[in-house]
Amino acid sequence: MKRLNLMIRLILIAAFIFLAGRADAETFAMDAHMGYGSFEYEEQDSDTEAESTSDIFVFGVSGEYSLTKDFYLGLNADWGFSGKDAEEWKISGVKVQTNDMKVRVQYYDLRFGYKNNMERLLWKIYISGGWDGQHIEKDAFVVGGVPISFSINEQDLSLWRVGLGTSAQYKAGPWSIDGHFSYAGYFEGKGESSVLPGIDFDAEGNRWDFNCGVSYEIAKNISIRLGVLYSLIDLSKSDIVTGPGWATVFPKIKTRTTAGTFGVNYQF
């Protein structure tokens, strides 16, 4: 996964440099943003459930290059880092275990879309493909009220997706409001756990994203934005993996990210 992450970063950096170098007036836009909010994590396998809610810091960059007046190519990259918080496990509604948990996430997206201006209203529709990664660390296990000496449990998810989305922006003088909605399906994914080294689990599911905000143009082609975002990732339970005398699954996983954001946009 480390090689994959490095490859994706190098591709993004090269693409941004290439697009910026080719940019003509008002054909290239770049955005940088950061935010703070909550990250909710749930696991479920039969009657066993686990839940955790932690603070999360998010930041990201994006670029959009107009191929023609109507068609564009976009690149988006987002990262998130949660604080350490408690995860609570229940069996049939009865608490049986707690542990600490922290999360790192990264999302990369390539978009090809159509856009149209109708006086003050700009709207877009696009198709997309991308890769999502989640790294989860769990430690400080307490079972039945008794601390357990157990090594850190690390879980990794590698998820490839395709999807579509739409957005709209309404301008009124230096002010504008915008909204964006997208859906993606994970067509290929892999889950790994340090508790079960050498075993890969399949991972499939869906993702929904929504964000909206208000922008103000503080100088020619430069605007600032305050917004909110919501992201839901819902992964189904993996197929059963078996070995000599044993069988296991990767649980059903659901994550929700909600955050307020501040961003800066520059139009070349």
Secondary structure, 3 states (H helix, E strand, C coil): CHHHHHHHHHHHHHHHHHHHHHCCCCCEEEEEEEEEEEEEEEEEECCEEEEEEEEEEEEEEEEEEECCCCEEEEEEEEEEEECCEEEEEEECCEEEEEEEEEEEEEEEEEEEEEEEEECCEEEEEEEEEEEEEEEEEEEEEEECCEECCCCCEEEEEEEEEEEEEEEEEEEECCEEEEEEEEEEEEEEEEEEECCCCCCCEECCEEEEEEEEEEEEEEECCEEEEEEEEEEEEEECCCCCEEECCEEECCCEEEEEEEEEEEEEEEEC
